């Protein structure tokens, strides 16, 4: 993501996350202030992934794909995994909600593993961000966070 994209990413976040910030593990993050990858069609954002790196861990903050079934989410995730590897990260982590069944399936197909369920954390986050929906995909009540992790394997240089 370029600095010139930040204002547009802020508006995108407000539209699709109902505020200029997102909540993860009880913390506020402002995606437009972080790193990320954007997919555009006809100049418009149709996919966005944002992340931050702390130490040797990349934490994914947001993933949006407005055109389902076109590989946008997968492409953005693969770009992030590559960026993590290039940055020397040993793992990529993310938090999603208990209703995000399609997203959880995508993450698992790319090698992410569930490492924790943070029970009731979304209910607590609503005290800070009441815009968080009560019900999500397929009418599933949203209460919990699902923590996932991908262990990054370093490049092996066979020429050495």
C-alpha positions in Angstrom: 0.0 0.0 0.0 1.3 3.4 -0.9 1.0 6.5 1.2 -1.3 8.0 -1.5 -3.8 5.1 -0.9 -4.2 5.7 2.9 -7.1 8.1 2.8 -9.0 5.8 0.4 -8.2 2.8 2.6 -9.5 4.7 5.6 -12.8 5.3 3.8 -12.9 1.7 2.6 -12.4 0.5 6.2 -15.1 2.8 7.5 -17.5 1.4 4.9 -16.7 -2.3 5.3 -15.6 -2.4 9.0 -18.1 0.3 10.2 -15.4 2.5 11.6 -11.8 3.7 10.7 -10.5 1.0 13.1 -10.8 -2.7 13.7 -10.7 -4.7 16.9 -8.5 -7.7 17.5 -7.7 -9.3 20.8 -9.2 -6.3 22.6 -6.9 -3.8 20.8 -7.8 -1.1 18.2 -5.9 -1.0 14.9 -6.2 1.6 12.2 -5.7 -0.3 8.9 -4.9 2.8 6.9 -1.9 3.4 9.1 -0.5 -0.1 8.5 1.1 -2.0 5.7 -1.1 -3.8 3.1 -1.9 -4.9 -0.4 -4.7 -3.6 -2.6 -6.5 -5.2 -5.5 -8.2 -2.8 -7.9 -10.6 -3.2 -10.8 -11.3 -0.1 -13.0 -9.4 2.0 -10.4 -11.7 0.9 -7.5 -10.6 -1.2 -4.5 -12.1 -4.7 -4.7 -9.7 -6.3 -2.3 -7.7 -5.2 0.7 -5.4 -6.9 3.1 -3.7 -5.0 5.9 -1.1 -6.2 8.4 1.6 -5.2 10.9 4.9 -6.8 11.8 6.0 -6.9 15.4 9.3 -8.7 15.8 9.3 -11.8 13.7 5.5 -12.1 13.5 3.2 -10.7 10.9 -0.3 -10.1 12.2 -3.0 -9.8 9.5 -5.5 -7.1 10.5 -8.1 -7.1 7.7 -9.0 -9.0 4.6 -11.7 -8.0 2.3 -12.7 -9.3 -1.1 -15.6 -7.6 -2.8 -15.8 -10.1 -5.7 -16.2 -13.5 -4.2 -14.9 -16.5 -6.1 -12.3 -14.7 -8.2 -9.2 -15.5 -6.2 -8.7 -12.0 -4.8 -8.6 -13.1 -1.1 -6.2 -15.9 -2.0 -4.0 -13.7 -4.0 -3.8 -11.1 -1.2 -3.0 -13.7 1.3 -0.2 -15.2 -0.8 1.3 -11.7 -1.2 1.2 -11.2 2.5 2.8 -14.6 3.2 5.6 -13.8 0.7 6.1 -10.4 2.4 6.3 -12.1 5.7 8.9 -14.5 4.4 10.9 -11.7 2.8 10.8 -9.8 6.1 12.2 -12.7 8.0 9.0 -13.5 9.9 8.6 -16.9 11.4 4.8 -16.8 11.5 1.7 -15.1 10.3 -1.2 -14.7 12.7 -4.7 -13.6 12.3 -7.9 -13.3 14.2 -11.3 -13.9 12.7 -14.8 -14.3 14.1 -16.6 -17.5 14.8 -19.1 -16.9 12.0 -16.5 -16.5 9.2 -16.8 -20.0 7.9 -15.7 -19.3 4.3 -12.7 -17.3 5.5 -11.7 -20.0 8.0 -11.8 -22.5 5.2 -9.6 -20.3 3.0 -7.1 -19.8 5.7 -6.9 -23.6 6.4 -6.4 -24.3 2.7 -3.4 -22.0 2.7 -1.9 -23.8 5.7 -3.2 -21.8 8.7 -4.0 -23.7 11.8 -6.5 -22.8 14.5 -4.6 -22.1 17.7 -7.2 -20.7 20.1 -10.8 -19.6 20.5 -11.1 -16.5 22.5 -14.6 -16.9 23.9 -16.7 -13.8 24.4 -14.0 -11.4 23.1 -16.2 -10.0 20.4 -19.0 -9.3 22.9 -16.4 -7.3 24.9 -15.1 -5.5 21.8 -18.7 -4.3 21.1 -18.4 -2.1 24.3 -15.7 -0.2 22.4 -17.1 -0.6 18.9 -20.9 -1.1 19.1 -21.0 -1.2 15.2 -19.8 -4.8 15.3 -22.7 -6.9 14.0 -24.5 -9.3 16.4 -25.1 -11.9 13.6 -22.8 -12.8 10.7 -22.6 -15.4 7.9 -25.5 -17.8 7.7 -27.2 -16.2 10.6 -24.5 -17.3 13.1 -24.4 -15.2 16.2 -20.9 -13.5 16.5 -19.4 -13.9 20.0 -15.9 -15.3 19.7 -12.6 -14.8 18.0 -10.8 -17.6 16.3 -7.0 -17.2 16.4 -5.1 -18.8 13.5 -1.4 -19.2 12.7 0.8 -20.1 9.8 4.4 -21.1 10.4 6.7 -19.7 7.8 9.3 -21.9 6.4 12.5 -20.1 5.4 13.8 -20.1 1.9 16.3 -22.8 1.2 19.1 -21.7 -1.1 20.2 -24.8 -2.9 23.0 -22.9 -4.6 25.1 -22.7 -1.3 
